[in-house]
């Protein structure tokens, strides 16, 4: 989730991705594309939508069965939201939950442990079989059916 400031989101994303690709390629002595498609964005309309999005983002590692609870995910900002002594937490605006900071943190913690049912920009993963996976599947088919290449070719010709 990113907030639009002086520059539009597209310009911000371009700046971030170009910088990261430069860093990655230099670090690993490569020249590769890292991002396939243009990023997608969705405007946040209202406080309830914002709260749902925060929950959705933090629940993604749980949904992917990488962790059991949102705060277990190493790369999440979830603990920054929930730890009242964290310097970053002091910068966060939790007014959507409560004007009382401690109460807001407790409400957020409870909310982040509710499984997100929203979909937002969820994209269906396209399952693309690599040549190696395809060959492995064919070998498994041969072993299960007892067919060999010659028998299959005969069947295809008839």
C-alpha positions as CSV (number, residue, x, y, z in Angstrom):
1,X,0.0,0.0,0.0
2,X,1.4,3.3,-1.0
3,X,0.1,6.9,-0.6
4,X,0.4,9.3,-3.5
5,X,2.4,12.4,-2.6
6,X,3.9,15.1,-4.8
7,X,4.4,12.6,-7.6
8,X,1.9,10.1,-9.0
9,X,2.0,6.4,-8.1
10,X,3.2,5.3,-11.5
11,X,6.3,7.6,-11.3
12,X,7.0,6.4,-7.7
13,X,6.8,2.8,-8.7
14,X,9.0,3.3,-11.8
15,X,11.6,5.0,-9.6
16,X,11.5,2.2,-7.0
17,X,11.6,-0.7,-9.6
18,X,14.3,0.9,-11.7
19,X,16.5,1.5,-8.7
20,X,16.0,-2.1,-7.4
21,X,16.7,-3.7,-10.8
22,X,19.9,-1.6,-11.1
23,X,20.9,-2.8,-7.5
24,X,20.0,-6.4,-8.2
25,X,21.8,-6.6,-11.6
26,X,25.0,-4.9,-10.2
27,X,25.0,-7.2,-7.1
28,X,24.6,-10.4,-9.1
29,X,26.6,-9.2,-12.2
30,X,23.6,-9.9,-14.4
31,X,21.5,-8.0,-17.0
32,X,18.0,-9.3,-16.5
33,X,14.4,-8.1,-16.4
34,X,12.9,-8.6,-12.9
35,X,9.4,-7.3,-13.3
36,X,7.2,-8.8,-16.0
37,X,4.1,-6.6,-16.2
38,X,3.2,-3.1,-15.4
39,X,2.1,-2.7,-11.8
40,X,-1.6,-2.6,-11.0
41,X,-3.2,-0.1,-8.7
42,X,-6.5,0.5,-7.0
43,X,-7.7,3.7,-5.4
44,X,-8.7,3.5,-1.7
45,X,-12.1,4.8,-1.2
46,X,-13.0,5.4,2.5
47,X,-11.8,4.2,5.9
48,X,-13.4,0.8,5.9
49,X,-11.7,0.0,2.6
50,X,-8.4,1.1,4.0
51,X,-8.8,-1.1,7.1
52,X,-9.7,-4.0,4.9
53,X,-6.6,-3.4,2.7
54,X,-4.3,-3.3,5.8
55,X,-5.8,-6.6,7.0
56,X,-5.5,-8.2,3.5
57,X,-1.9,-7.2,3.1
58,X,-0.9,-8.5,6.5
59,X,-2.9,-11.7,6.0
60,X,-1.3,-12.6,2.6
61,X,1.5,-14.8,4.2
62,X,-1.1,-16.6,6.3
63,X,-3.3,-17.1,3.2
64,X,-0.2,-18.6,1.4
65,X,0.3,-20.9,4.4
66,X,3.8,-19.5,5.0
67,X,3.0,-18.7,8.7
68,X,0.1,-19.3,11.0
69,X,-0.4,-15.7,12.2
70,X,0.3,-12.4,10.5
71,X,2.9,-11.3,13.1
72,X,5.0,-14.4,12.5
73,X,6.0,-13.3,9.0
74,X,9.6,-12.0,9.1
75,X,9.2,-9.4,6.3
76,X,5.9,-7.9,7.4
77,X,5.4,-4.5,9.0
78,X,2.8,-6.1,11.2
79,X,5.0,-6.1,14.3
80,X,5.8,-2.4,13.7
81,X,2.1,-1.7,14.0
82,X,1.6,-3.8,17.1
83,X,4.7,-3.0,19.1
84,X,4.0,0.2,21.0
85,X,7.7,0.7,21.8
86,X,8.9,0.4,18.2
87,X,10.0,3.8,16.8
88,X,8.2,3.1,13.5
89,X,5.0,2.4,15.4
90,X,5.1,5.9,16.9
91,X,5.0,7.3,13.3
92,X,1.9,5.3,12.3
93,X,-1.5,6.9,12.3
94,X,-3.8,4.4,14.0
95,X,-6.7,6.9,14.5
96,X,-9.0,4.8,12.3
97,X,-9.1,2.3,15.2
98,X,-9.2,4.7,18.2
99,X,-7.8,8.0,19.4
100,X,-6.4,6.1,22.4
101,X,-3.1,4.7,21.0
102,X,-3.0,1.6,23.2
103,X,-6.6,0.7,22.4
104,X,-5.9,1.3,18.7
105,X,-3.0,-1.2,18.8
106,X,-5.2,-3.8,20.6
107,X,-8.0,-3.4,18.1
108,X,-5.6,-3.6,15.2
109,X,-4.0,-6.7,16.6
110,X,-7.4,-8.4,16.9
111,X,-8.3,-7.2,13.4
112,X,-5.1,-8.5,11.8
113,X,-5.8,-12.0,13.1
114,X,-9.1,-12.2,11.4
115,X,-8.7,-14.0,8.1
116,X,-9.2,-11.7,5.1
117,X,-12.0,-12.6,2.8
118,X,-11.4,-9.7,0.4
119,X,-9.7,-10.2,-2.9
120,X,-8.6,-6.7,-4.1
121,X,-6.1,-7.2,-6.9
122,X,-5.7,-11.0,-6.4
123,X,-4.7,-12.4,-9.7
124,X,-5.1,-16.0,-10.7
125,X,-1.7,-17.7,-11.1
126,X,-1.1,-19.1,-14.5
127,X,0.4,-22.5,-14.2
128,X,2.9,-22.8,-16.9
129,X,4.7,-26.1,-17.3
130,X,8.4,-25.9,-18.0
131,X,9.9,-28.3,-20.5
132,X,11.5,-30.2,-17.6
133,X,8.1,-30.5,-15.8
134,X,6.5,-31.6,-19.1
135,X,9.1,-34.3,-19.7
136,X,8.8,-35.5,-16.1
137,X,5.0,-35.7,-16.5
138,X,5.4,-37.7,-19.8
139,X,7.9,-40.1,-18.1
140,X,5.4,-40.7,-15.2
141,X,2.7,-41.3,-17.8
142,X,4.9,-43.9,-19.5
143,X,5.7,-45.7,-16.3
144,X,2.1,-45.7,-15.0
145,X,0.5,-46.9,-18.3
146,X,3.4,-49.2,-19.4
147,X,3.5,-47.4,-22.7
148,X,6.7,-46.5,-24.5
149,X,7.3,-43.9,-27.1
150,X,6.9,-46.3,-30.0
151,X,3.5,-47.5,-28.8
152,X,2.3,-44.0,-28.3
153,X,3.4,-43.0,-31.8
154,X,1.5,-46.0,-33.2
155,X,-1.6,-45.0,-31.3
156,X,-1.4,-41.4,-32.6
157,X,-1.0,-42.5,-36.2
158,X,-4.0,-44.8,-36.1
